[in-house]
Amino acid sequence: MTNQRAARGGPWSGLGLILLTGVLLVALAWVVADGRESARIATARDLALQGVRLRDVDDLAARLVGAAAVELHADAGTRAALTGTLLAGRQGNLPGASDVRDLALSADGRIALSADAHERVVRWELAPQGLPGRGLLVTASSTLQDRLDASAVALTADGRTGLIGGRDGSVRVWEMGGHSRSRTVVAGDGVRPVSAVALSRDGGRAVAGFDGGGVVFWDAAGGQLRRPSEVHASAVLSAGLSADGRRALTVSEDKAVVWDLADPARPVQAGVLTRPGVPWGAGALSADGRTAVTGNQVWDVGDPARLRRLATLPGVRSLMIGVAFTSDGSGAVTGEDGGRVVWWGLRDRLRPVLLAELPGSPGPVGAVALSADGGVAMSAAAGWGVMSWQVGGISDDPLRDVCADSALRALRVTPETWAKIAGGVGWPDGLGDPGPHNPCPAL
């Protein structure tokens, strides 16, 4: 028997060797393919970073290099970098604004309200510049009142009515028509500063939160003012109302509470969001009352009896200071204590998409605002002022967005020009043979 096995060459001869060789070749092919893919990803990310560096030097080159990065490897990082490059030319600021504590924006993005540490509340009138890729123009501004030590502001959808919370604990309603006038809704006690306010779309209902944890609801139609039993043991960080004023969200350092305001005379604590294991930070409620964002968590609050955590916002780096939704809840902007302002896609609430970091924020964010259609975003930077961005027309396909520019579509890049703008990255194999190339041929 032993001699017969020897004669057949043992277990690794013949078919066995053929099979082993095939397995090794397949494994080698996988290793080679994996290496090429890793190199492709690394090159794409290098190009994305180079596109970011070029933003302030050569906008067209920045978009071209960023588009090549997405063409080479489209992932969350390269897309967000390209979107940020597109938005870099759409930013502006509110001249003269400084040390802004809070801000609000009308539904159409044409009226803004800011409260600063210099005891000023300012109403701003804004307009697009009329040119693509430009920031907003401030066409007029007016100080509602000097020596008004405000800490929180809100606006109705039409921008005609504002709600202003003071550090003395007072809450005032301002009518900003031909002749601005105000009335006090909540008298301040000089002890508990107002820390957050919110208005329904038409201004008929409002909510205010206080540093001491208290919450006050107000109904304009019935003139009703309600102070529910203390539910927050710490300062209310943010407050939100649905567009119809029938649902509210208040967020403090210890909990986030969903309120049922169907009967404005009897605010009902409908549910409490469980702590996600990270600091709550700020929170917001979508206009339809279905979606909430608290900390870095996305929640379904459409049925208060079945509050569900849906997803985690990917890549949040520091405490969330501000959150604002589009009217349909499909988009949001957030501001972080570390200075990042992020534009999110929430069409699929189970899979939030980081569309872009809005470029240019100069410091820790104190508040954010967003127009109802998502066309205008704003952030207030602590110790600085207010930055604005025209984000309308930005989608989850930044290559298509960028390539909508006819100047970029007409451009062809040679190896010589590539060497000048690519920051030392050689011509990538994934872009085909070196020669006249454009990342937008099919768009």
HUJORA-V61300 format. One record per run of one state. SS is the DSSP state (@ for helix, = for strand, . for the rest). FROM is the first residue (numbers start at 0). TO is the last residue. Records with the same first field share a line. If there is no record, write none. Layout:
SS = FROM-TO, FROM-TO
This chain:
. = 0-0, 8-13, 53-57, 72-74, 88-89, 93-98, 105-109, 116-118, 128-134, 146-148, 155-159, 166-169, 175-179, 186-192, 199-203, 210-213, 219-222, 226-234, 241-245, 252-254, 260-266, 273-281, 285-289, 294-295, 300-302, 306-306, 312-318, 325-329, 336-339, 345-351, 357-363, 370-374, 381-384, 390-396, 403-404, 409-411, 413-413, 421-427, 431-435, 437-442
@ = 1-7, 14-52, 58-71, 75-87, 303-305, 397-402, 405-408, 414-420, 428-430
= = 90-92, 99-104, 110-115, 119-127, 135-145, 149-154, 160-165, 170-174, 180-185, 193-198, 204-209, 214-218, 223-225, 235-240, 246-251, 255-259, 267-272, 282-284, 290-293, 296-299, 307-311, 319-324, 330-335, 340-344, 352-356, 364-369, 375-380, 385-389, 412-412, 436-436
